């Protein structure tokens, strides 16, 4: 079917979103044009506003509207326990589970030599700096079980070897290759509580 050019452009833009195919993009575009103009305008403003106002936290790298995210600015959180994650979507998954009282560090990527992503290309330098200022720090590595995740985990372990840093990783119930942000709260909670020391 040939769409009017305006509709075709709208569908093309929806297709840029992850997991959205042609049919889903078409359905979303058609739904959007059926909404009242005020709702569409508010939707557009929310998208632009989120792009303009959200940025990485100065400490952990998660998304925030302020200099520090809500977790890093919360004095009740245990700042000596840092959960290392690939991206901010995983932070949202942990916070939704609601049983973790430490803080986070978002790498914004994983080491992948085949894709030309090296240690200096991800948010590792600030992690080293954070840990150096802590007493009895613990790192919980919560990266996916892929070659890139394993490579990054081993690299982090090597960095902190012999420096008095306890390093553990998620364990129970995490299937190989699973994306952290797609796990349900119960699986994630069990994985966190059953974390294993990296030997």
C-alpha positions as CSV (number, residue, x, y, z in Angstrom):
1,X,0.0,0.0,0.0
2,X,1.2,3.5,-0.8
3,X,0.8,5.8,2.2
4,X,0.5,9.6,2.1
5,X,4.0,11.0,2.4
6,X,3.2,12.5,5.9
7,X,2.0,9.1,7.2
8,X,4.9,7.3,5.6
9,X,7.3,9.7,7.3
10,X,5.6,9.1,10.7
11,X,5.8,5.3,10.3
12,X,9.5,5.5,9.3
13,X,10.2,7.4,12.5
14,X,8.4,4.9,14.7
15,X,10.4,2.2,13.0
16,X,13.6,3.7,14.5
17,X,12.5,2.5,17.9
18,X,13.9,-0.8,19.0
19,X,11.6,-3.8,18.5
20,X,9.2,-1.9,16.3
21,X,8.5,-3.5,12.9
22,X,6.5,-2.3,9.9
23,X,3.1,-3.4,11.3
24,X,3.7,-2.1,14.8
25,X,4.9,1.2,13.4
26,X,1.9,1.5,11.1
27,X,-0.5,0.7,14.0
28,X,1.2,3.3,16.3
29,X,1.2,6.0,13.5
30,X,-2.5,5.4,12.8
31,X,-3.3,5.5,16.5
32,X,-1.5,8.8,16.8
33,X,-3.3,10.6,14.1
34,X,-6.6,9.5,15.7
35,X,-5.7,11.3,19.0
36,X,-6.9,14.8,19.7
37,X,-4.3,17.4,18.6
38,X,-3.7,18.5,22.2
39,X,-2.6,14.9,23.2
40,X,-0.3,14.7,20.1
41,X,1.2,18.0,21.0
42,X,1.8,17.0,24.6
43,X,3.3,13.7,23.4
44,X,5.7,15.6,21.0
45,X,6.6,18.1,23.8
46,X,7.4,15.2,26.2
47,X,9.7,13.6,23.7
48,X,11.6,16.8,23.0
49,X,11.7,17.7,26.7
50,X,13.1,14.3,27.6
51,X,15.8,14.6,25.0
52,X,16.8,18.1,26.1
53,X,16.6,17.6,29.9
54,X,17.8,14.1,30.6
55,X,21.6,13.5,30.8
56,X,24.1,11.2,32.6
57,X,24.5,11.5,36.3
58,X,27.9,13.0,37.2
59,X,28.6,10.2,39.5
60,X,27.1,6.9,38.2
61,X,26.3,7.6,34.6
62,X,22.5,6.8,34.9
63,X,20.0,9.3,33.5
64,X,18.8,12.2,35.5
65,X,17.5,15.8,35.1
66,X,19.8,17.0,37.8
67,X,23.6,16.9,38.4
68,X,23.1,13.8,40.5
69,X,20.4,11.1,40.1
70,X,18.0,10.2,42.9
71,X,20.0,7.2,43.9
72,X,23.4,9.0,44.2
73,X,21.8,11.9,46.1
74,X,20.1,9.5,48.6
75,X,22.1,9.5,51.8
76,X,20.3,6.3,52.9
77,X,21.9,4.2,50.2
78,X,25.0,2.2,50.9
79,X,27.6,4.0,48.8
80,X,30.2,1.2,49.4
81,X,28.2,-1.3,47.4
82,X,28.3,-0.5,43.7
83,X,26.3,-2.5,41.2
84,X,28.0,-2.3,37.8
85,X,25.6,-2.3,34.8
86,X,25.8,-1.9,31.1
87,X,23.1,0.8,30.7
88,X,20.6,2.9,32.5
89,X,17.7,0.6,31.5
90,X,19.2,-2.0,33.9
91,X,19.1,0.6,36.7
92,X,15.4,1.0,36.2
93,X,15.0,-2.8,36.3
94,X,16.8,-3.0,39.7
95,X,14.9,-0.1,41.1
96,X,11.6,-1.6,40.1
97,X,12.6,-4.8,41.9
98,X,13.0,-2.5,45.0
99,X,15.3,-4.6,47.2
100,X,18.7,-3.2,46.5
101,X,20.1,-0.5,48.8
102,X,23.5,0.1,47.2
103,X,24.3,2.4,44.3
104,X,25.0,1.9,40.7
105,X,27.7,2.5,38.0
106,X,26.6,2.6,34.4
107,X,29.3,1.6,31.9
108,X,27.3,2.7,28.8
109,X,28.6,-0.2,26.8
110,X,30.7,-3.3,27.0
111,X,34.3,-4.1,25.9
112,X,34.1,-5.6,22.4
113,X,37.4,-5.6,20.4
114,X,35.5,-7.0,17.4
115,X,33.4,-3.9,17.4
116,X,36.3,-1.6,18.2
117,X,35.0,-0.9,21.7
118,X,37.9,-0.7,24.1
119,X,38.1,-0.2,27.9
120,X,38.7,3.6,27.4
121,X,35.5,3.8,25.3
122,X,33.2,2.9,28.2
123,X,32.7,4.5,31.6
124,X,35.4,2.7,33.5
125,X,37.8,5.5,34.6
126,X,35.1,7.1,36.8
127,X,34.4,3.7,38.4
128,X,38.1,3.3,39.3
129,X,38.1,6.8,40.8
130,X,34.9,6.1,42.8
131,X,36.2,2.8,44.3
132,X,39.5,4.4,45.2
133,X,37.7,6.7,47.6
134,X,35.7,4.0,49.5
135,X,36.5,1.8,52.5
136,X,35.8,-1.9,52.1
137,X,34.0,-1.5,48.7
138,X,32.0,-4.2,47.0
139,X,31.3,-4.4,43.3
140,X,28.4,-6.4,42.1
141,X,28.9,-7.2,38.4
142,X,25.5,-7.3,36.7
143,X,26.4,-7.7,33.1
144,X,24.8,-10.0,30.6
145,X,26.3,-13.5,30.0
146,X,27.8,-12.8,26.5
147,X,31.3,-12.7,25.3
148,X,31.3,-8.9,25.7
149,X,29.8,-9.2,29.2
150,X,32.4,-11.8,30.3
151,X,35.3,-9.8,28.7
152,X,34.2,-6.7,30.6
153,X,33.7,-8.6,33.9
154,X,37.2,-10.1,33.7
155,X,38.7,-6.8,32.8
156,X,37.1,-5.2,35.9
157,X,38.2,-8.0,38.1
158,X,41.8,-7.6,36.8
159,X,41.8,-3.8,37.5
160,X,40.8,-4.3,41.2
161,X,42.8,-7.5,41.9
162,X,44.8,-7.2,45.1
163,X,43.2,-3.8,46.0
164,X,40.9,-5.0,48.7
165,X,37.8,-4.8,46.6
166,X,35.2,-7.6,47.0
167,X,33.8,-8.5,43.6
168,X,30.7,-10.6,43.1
169,X,28.3,-11.3,40.2
170,X,24.7,-12.0,39.8
171,X,23.9,-15.7,39.8
172,X,20.7,-17.5,40.4
173,X,18.1,-17.6,37.7
174,X,19.8,-15.5,35.0
175,X,19.7,-17.3,31.7
176,X,22.7,-17.1,29.3
177,X,22.6,-14.0,27.1
178,X,19.7,-12.4,29.0
179,X,19.2,-8.7,29.0
180,X,19.0,-7.4,32.6
181,X,16.3,-4.9,31.8
182,X,14.0,-7.6,30.5
183,X,14.1,-9.8,33.7
184,X,11.2,-9.9,36.0
185,X,11.5,-8.5,39.6
186,X,11.6,-12.0,41.3
187,X,14.4,-13.4,39.1
188,X,16.4,-10.2,39.5
189,X,16.0,-10.2,43.3
190,X,17.0,-13.8,43.5
191,X,20.0,-13.2,41.3
192,X,21.1,-10.3,43.5
193,X,20.7,-12.2,46.8
194,X,22.5,-15.3,45.4
195,X,25.4,-13.4,43.9
196,X,28.7,-15.2,43.8
197,X,32.2,-14.0,44.6
198,X,34.3,-13.9,41.4
199,X,37.3,-16.2,41.8
